[in-house]
Amino acid sequence: MKQYTYTDLEDAIMMAWRTSDDLEMFFKHHGDHPKPMTEDEVSNMIYGIKQLHDIRMEALMDMLCKVHKLNQYTTDPETLEARQRLYAAIDHAEETKKKGKKK
């Protein structure tokens, strides 16, 4: 797995700002174009920009986790052991909750 750096994280943050640029371009096109966009075109454009934003944010969070070795990217044995204990406790609590509902 490639080792990511803070520079990679900064690049991902800067990419997230592109959503603002996308919206600005959309507003300029919509406002300045001689033929206005239809309601469907506007809705599709906004939804598309939202999807791009969601993808960028997901990539940004993934990069943050990679750089700081969080979540699925951790290699620290203590963290992995603590995570296993936490998952076991959650599973136990859910099982107890389910058994309590059957009464």
Sequence and secondary structure as in RCSB ss.txt:
>XXXX:A:sequence
MKQYTYTDLEDAIMMAWRTSDDLEMFFKHHGDHPKPMTEDEVSNMIYGIKQLHDIRMEALMDMLCKVHKLNQYTT
DPETLEARQRLYAAIDHAEETKKKGKKK
>XXXX:A:secstr
     HHHHHHHHHHHTHHHHHHHHHHHHHHH SS   HHHHHHHHHHHHHHHHHHHHHHHHHHHHHHT GGG  
 HHHHHHHHHHHHHHHHHHHHHHHHHT 
